[in-house]
Amino acid sequence: MVRKNCNIKDVAAYAGVATSTVSRVLNNRDANQHTSAETRRKILAAAKALNYAPNINAKRLFGKRSQVIGLVVPSHEKHRKHVFADHHLAEIFSGIETALSGTGYRLLMIFNDDSFVRNREYLALFRQRAIDGMLVWGAYADQLFWEEIVDHHYPLVFLSQPNMELQKFNYLIHDYQSAGELALRQLVESGHRRIGWLGGSRDNGILQDMEKGFARVPGAYELHALYGDFSRESGVTMTRRMLETHPGLTALAAANLDIASGAAEACKECGAEVEIIACDSATEAEGDGFSRIAVDDQLLGCEAVKSLLTLIEANEPAVIRKHLQVKLYK
């Protein structure tokens, strides 16, 4: 007979086993296979027969962990576009799902809006045991509250450039300095000496890293810069202006694939024969006849989860700081 609000003791009595054995099996804590397959089968059958469902609040209150990690993403107001339209985030989600599969952990997505900051929800989530660790994608330079999480020794991993002093935080990020270097070196070694740089927002940490990479490329060349946003439309606008103000340009480096696509459109309109390279592209993306520097966002999401779970399981402060390699596609 199905009982309402049954608990773990009811399952143990029904299956004829110890409560501790039921707890290990239902909470996936029997990694060393101490429980026989037959006992596991009896416990799972009992849980199904009794319509048992774990009490999440009780687990958070009495257990050591919630088995939930949080992913903080920018709100629409701050990001100035819908985050789900960002191809990087979509790929990162795929990597996160892959890494979480079979771990028993679930993902809670959290928007970094005014309430998140004003009410200090970034600390409350840990204190109320709603999450065991936090991933952050898309942080801003003026958000100093992240240091509070670090000061309390809560597990925190950035998976995009936090735009602040990196030495204070754990992170896994793409090596955008190498991306900038690879892109500009490709153009210079192809013989281009008058090159245009089409950037997004100047205060963006990724953009700043790319420009640090430019500084690594020696040679006698001119690099002219314009800034806008990261959209295809901005790529069109910046390219038209670049071609007008700097005649004789033979190459363009674009901050991302959208800007590069807009640049290709503008060059076609103007009849300009210009080589284009995108400095930030998804691994599977196809350029419209231009080279690109690709990043593997699925790998980033997967490795970030593994690193965060390592911090959670270690239950003590640790240092995880890694730049993931990028690749040139011609």
LUMBASE-563275 format. One record per residue (C-alpha): x, y, z. Coordinates in nm, 4 decimals, always signed. Example, Ala and Ser with C-alpha at 12.3 -4.5 7.8 and 13.67 -1.06 7.14 Angstrom:
REM residues 2
+1.2300_-0.4500_+0.7800
+1.3670_-0.1060_+0.7140
END
This chain:
REM residues 330
+0.0000_+0.0000_+0.0000
+0.1327_+0.3432_-0.0946
+0.1890_+0.5715_+0.2028
+0.1960_+0.9487_+0.2013
+0.5000_+1.1283_+0.3415
+0.6941_+0.8094_+0.3987
+1.0509_+0.8490_+0.5132
+1.3751_+0.6582_+0.4841
+1.2929_+0.4450_+0.7912
+0.9736_+0.3263_+0.6221
+1.1727_+0.2210_+0.3156
+1.4231_+0.0366_+0.5368
+1.1434_-0.1480_+0.7209
+0.9695_-0.2412_+0.3962
+1.2931_-0.3738_+0.2425
+1.4085_-0.5406_+0.5629
+1.7460_-0.3662_+0.5737
+1.9222_-0.1062_+0.7869
+1.8404_+0.2619_+0.7506
+2.2076_+0.3379_+0.6838
+2.2062_+0.0960_+0.3897
+1.9005_+0.2660_+0.2396
+2.0688_+0.6047_+0.2848
+2.3841_+0.4917_+0.1028
+2.1911_+0.3473_-0.1904
+1.9367_+0.6269_-0.2361
+2.2005_+0.8979_-0.2005
+2.4484_+0.7282_-0.4363
+2.7107_+0.7018_-0.1624
+2.7872_+0.3337_-0.2134
+3.0860_+0.3962_-0.4400
+3.2796_+0.0936_-0.3079
+2.9917_-0.1456_-0.3899
+2.9484_-0.2609_-0.0281
+2.5812_-0.3281_-0.0972
+2.4879_-0.6324_-0.3039
+2.2914_-0.5992_-0.6260
+2.0016_-0.7912_-0.4702
+1.9851_-0.5550_-0.1706
+1.9974_-0.2533_-0.3982
+1.7120_-0.3999_-0.6015
+1.5013_-0.4545_-0.2868
+1.5619_-0.0986_-0.1664
+1.4750_+0.0597_-0.5006
+1.1638_-0.1581_-0.5273
+1.0583_-0.0566_-0.1754
+1.1102_+0.3128_-0.2525
+0.8956_+0.2770_-0.5645
+0.6226_+0.0818_-0.3861
+0.6014_+0.3407_-0.1079
+0.6222_+0.6322_-0.3513
+0.9219_+0.7573_-0.1562
+1.0600_+1.1011_-0.2426
+1.3587_+1.2547_-0.0610
+1.2923_+1.5549_+0.1594
+1.5202_+1.8133_+0.0018
+1.4899_+2.0597_+0.2888
+1.5766_+1.7914_+0.5424
+1.8792_+1.6877_+0.3412
+1.9981_+2.0475_+0.3379
+1.9347_+2.0915_+0.7090
+2.0890_+1.7701_+0.8382
+2.3157_+1.6633_+0.5567
+2.6589_+1.7961_+0.4759
+2.5720_+1.8874_+0.1182
+2.2763_+1.9876_-0.0959
+2.4059_+1.8085_-0.4086
+2.3354_+2.1280_-0.6061
+2.5763_+2.3649_-0.7780
+2.4813_+2.7117_-0.8928
+2.5570_+2.8739_-1.2266
+2.5412_+3.2554_-1.2093
+2.4783_+3.4345_-1.5402
+2.4183_+3.8042_-1.6162
+2.0674_+3.9425_-1.6161
+1.9246_+4.0859_-1.9365
+1.9587_+4.4389_-1.7989
+2.3314_+4.4023_-1.7351
+2.4201_+4.1869_-2.0357
+2.2194_+4.4096_-2.2712
+2.1008_+4.1012_-2.4558
+1.9394_+3.7695_-2.3697
+2.2052_+3.5347_-2.2363
+2.0450_+3.2353_-2.4064
+2.1199_+3.3991_-2.7418
+2.4917_+3.3699_-2.6625
+2.6389_+3.0698_-2.8440
+2.9165_+3.0408_-2.5852
+2.6702_+2.9838_-2.3001
+2.4731_+2.7242_-2.4966
+2.7883_+2.5203_-2.5512
+2.8956_+2.5653_-2.1893
+2.5594_+2.4226_-2.0762
+2.6266_+2.1116_-2.2850
+2.9624_+2.0652_-2.1153
+2.8122_+2.1171_-1.7699
+2.5432_+1.8570_-1.8380
+2.8049_+1.6050_-1.9512
+3.0179_+1.6579_-1.6408
+2.7246_+1.6389_-1.3972
+2.5860_+1.3166_-1.5452
+2.6147_+1.0367_-1.2927
+2.7447_+1.2574_-1.0105
+2.4125_+1.3013_-0.8299
+2.4494_+1.6776_-0.8521
+2.1910_+1.9113_-1.0031
+2.2319_+2.2564_-1.1552
+2.0589_+2.5711_-1.0298
+2.0768_+2.8690_-1.2651
+2.0868_+3.2110_-1.0967
+2.0570_+3.5522_-1.2598
+2.3038_+3.8156_-1.1457
+2.0503_+4.0973_-1.1112
+2.0080_+4.3842_-0.8648
+1.8302_+4.1618_-0.6105
+2.1132_+3.9068_-0.6223
+2.3564_+4.1805_-0.5205
+2.1407_+4.3987_-0.2952
+2.0148_+4.1085_-0.0832
+2.3559_+3.9392_-0.0810
+2.1987_+3.6258_-0.2218
+2.5442_+3.5152_-0.3318
+2.6181_+3.4410_+0.0379
+2.2668_+3.3351_+0.1414
+2.2686_+3.0524_-0.1138
+2.5666_+2.8983_+0.0633
+2.4532_+2.9723_+0.4185
+2.1091_+2.8197_+0.3561
+2.2755_+2.5167_+0.1947
+2.0873_+2.5750_-0.1273
+2.4116_+2.5127_-0.3171
+2.7459_+2.3490_-0.2452
+2.9466_+2.5490_-0.4987
+2.9129_+2.8239_-0.7547
+3.0163_+2.8699_-1.1181
+3.0163_+3.2258_-1.2545
+2.9882_+3.3185_-1.6215
+2.9934_+3.6862_-1.7147
+3.1165_+3.8877_-1.4141
+3.1755_+4.2637_-1.4141
+3.4702_+4.4703_-1.2955
+3.2615_+4.6797_-1.0530
+3.1228_+4.3741_-0.8704
+3.3621_+4.3438_-0.5791
+3.1251_+4.1267_-0.3759
+3.2764_+3.8100_-0.5268
+3.5621_+3.8583_-0.2826
+3.3186_+3.7964_+0.0051
+3.2576_+3.4432_-0.1222
+3.6310_+3.3794_-0.1407
+3.6830_+3.5250_+0.2082
+3.4278_+3.2768_+0.3451
+3.6091_+2.9915_+0.1663
+3.3007_+2.8866_-0.0304
+3.3753_+2.6894_-0.3527
+3.3729_+2.9373_-0.6419
+3.5009_+2.9003_-0.9994
+3.4844_+3.1590_-1.2770
+3.4456_+3.0255_-1.6293
+3.4791_+3.3570_-1.8084
+3.7214_+3.6450_-1.7607
+3.6115_+3.8024_-1.4281
+3.7512_+4.1400_-1.5367
+3.9284_+4.1855_-1.2045
+4.2423_+4.0704_-1.0257
+4.2624_+3.7034_-1.1207
+4.5034_+3.6076_-0.8414
+4.2176_+3.6275_-0.5909
+3.9953_+3.3710_-0.7632
+3.9770_+3.0191_-0.8990
+3.9049_+3.0121_-1.2703
+3.9046_+2.8174_-1.5949
+3.9025_+3.0504_-1.8929
+3.9959_+3.0394_-2.2587
+4.3432_+3.1704_-2.3406
+4.2301_+3.4864_-2.5173
+4.5764_+3.6406_-2.5059
+4.6924_+3.3563_-2.7285
+4.3812_+3.4049_-2.9433
+4.4767_+3.7676_-3.0094
+4.8364_+3.6738_-3.0776
+4.7445_+3.3913_-3.3175
+4.5012_+3.6099_-3.5113
+4.7340_+3.9060_-3.5591
+5.0364_+3.6860_-3.6295
+4.8384_+3.5056_-3.9007
+4.7630_+3.8360_-4.0743
+5.1158_+3.9760_-4.0407
+5.2782_+3.6554_-4.1648
+5.0389_+3.6638_-4.4619
+5.1975_+3.9958_-4.5604
+4.9436_+4.2451_-4.4293
+5.0840_+4.5727_-4.2986
+4.7689_+4.7910_-4.2672
+4.5285_+4.6079_-4.0392
+4.2024_+4.7098_-3.8729
+4.0876_+4.5859_-3.5316
+3.7094_+4.5647_-3.4784
+3.6488_+4.5325_-3.1040
+3.3402_+4.5098_-2.8882
+3.3054_+4.6972_-2.5604
+3.6423_+4.8372_-2.4503
+3.5914_+4.7442_-2.0843
+3.5408_+4.3772_-2.1694
+3.8051_+4.1538_-2.0080
+3.8195_+3.9159_-2.3045
+3.8873_+4.2056_-2.5397
+4.1612_+4.3362_-2.3124
+4.3264_+3.9933_-2.3125
+4.3167_+3.9792_-2.6922
+4.4875_+4.3180_-2.7114
+4.7573_+4.1980_-2.4715
+4.8115_+3.9161_-2.7196
+4.8529_+4.1675_-3.0034
+5.1476_+4.3183_-2.8149
+5.3344_+3.9881_-2.8494
+5.3447_+4.0130_-3.2297
+5.6570_+4.1867_-3.3629
+5.6854_+4.3534_-3.7030
+5.6391_+4.6744_-3.8976
+5.2618_+4.7024_-3.9283
+4.9828_+4.9483_-3.8503
+4.6917_+4.8416_-3.6321
+4.3901_+5.0739_-3.6348
+4.1142_+5.0116_-3.3782
+3.7420_+5.0820_-3.3616
+3.5014_+4.9741_-3.0873
+3.1285_+4.9083_-3.0749
+2.9456_+4.6045_-2.9394
+2.9658_+4.2354_-3.0216
+2.6807_+4.2185_-3.2752
+2.6827_+4.1580_-3.6501
+2.5248_+4.5012_-3.6994
+2.8134_+4.6626_-3.5114
+3.0534_+4.4719_-3.7362
+2.8891_+4.6237_-4.0424
+2.8972_+4.9765_-3.8984
+3.2557_+4.9581_-3.7749
+3.3819_+4.8119_-4.1027
+3.2185_+5.0829_-4.3146
+3.3767_+5.3486_-4.0958
+3.7137_+5.1702_-4.0898
+3.7282_+5.1497_-4.4692
+3.6354_+5.5181_-4.4994
+3.8840_+5.6510_-4.2451
+4.1725_+5.4152_-4.3206
+4.1908_+5.3556_-4.6962
+4.4408_+5.0950_-4.8031
+4.3572_+4.8441_-4.5284
+4.4101_+4.4873_-4.6455
+4.3021_+4.2920_-4.3374
+4.0589_+4.3040_-4.0457
+4.0716_+4.1246_-3.7125
+3.7276_+4.0949_-3.5466
+3.6630_+4.0331_-3.1775
+3.4102_+3.7568_-3.2459
+3.2329_+3.5658_-3.5213
+2.9311_+3.7981_-3.5315
+3.1477_+4.1058_-3.5858
+3.3473_+3.9175_-3.8501
+3.0270_+3.8223_-4.0341
+2.9177_+4.1872_-4.0302
+3.2617_+4.2892_-4.1580
+3.2329_+4.0426_-4.4475
+2.8929_+4.1867_-4.5358
+3.0239_+4.5450_-4.5338
+3.3319_+4.4538_-4.7412
+3.1115_+4.2865_-4.9999
+2.8902_+4.5973_-5.0194
+3.1942_+4.8210_-5.0665
+3.3698_+4.5888_-5.3070
+3.6726_+4.5769_-5.0763
+3.9037_+4.2762_-5.0935
+4.0042_+4.2397_-4.7305
+4.1176_+3.9318_-4.5380
+3.9151_+3.8797_-4.2215
+3.9876_+3.6731_-3.9121
+3.7561_+3.6177_-3.6141
+3.9341_+3.6049_-3.2786
+3.6603_+3.4216_-3.0869
+3.4557_+3.1470_-3.2486
+3.2849_+2.8248_-3.1442
+3.4671_+2.5059_-3.2380
+3.1955_+2.3900_-3.4773
+3.1170_+2.7314_-3.6277
+3.1830_+2.8008_-3.9928
+3.3264_+3.1301_-4.1061
+3.1991_+3.2982_-4.4225
+3.5261_+3.2491_-4.6055
+3.7464_+3.3845_-4.3259
+3.9868_+3.2371_-4.0737
+3.8953_+3.2106_-3.7078
+4.0324_+3.1331_-3.3654
+3.8110_+2.8680_-3.2072
+3.7449_+2.8008_-2.8395
+3.5940_+2.4808_-2.7007
+3.3103_+2.5922_-2.4735
+3.1838_+2.2395_-2.4086
+3.5257_+2.1499_-2.2717
+3.5213_+2.4674_-2.0613
+3.1860_+2.3782_-1.9045
+3.2906_+2.0196_-1.8418
+3.6281_+2.1048_-1.6860
+3.4778_+2.3844_-1.4751
+3.2309_+2.1421_-1.3156
+3.5056_+1.8878_-1.2453
+3.7157_+2.1594_-1.0827
+3.4259_+2.2854_-0.8721
+3.3395_+1.9353_-0.7522
+3.7054_+1.8886_-0.6576
+3.6835_+2.2024_-0.4411
+3.3584_+2.0820_-0.2839
+3.4884_+1.7349_-0.2060
+3.8205_+1.8684_-0.0722
+3.6257_+2.0766_+0.1814
+3.9201_+2.3146_+0.2132
+4.0644_+2.6075_+0.0160
+4.2494_+2.5117_-0.3018
+4.3875_+2.6876_-0.6078
+4.2507_+2.6073_-0.9554
+4.3660_+2.8460_-1.2269
+4.3817_+2.7302_-1.5852
+4.3775_+2.8760_-1.9373
+4.2314_+2.6450_-2.2018
+4.4044_+2.6302_-2.5384
+4.2587_+2.7902_-2.8498
+4.3029_+2.6802_-3.2113
+4.3478_+2.8555_-3.5448
+4.1240_+2.7442_-3.8319
+4.2164_+2.8762_-4.1772
END
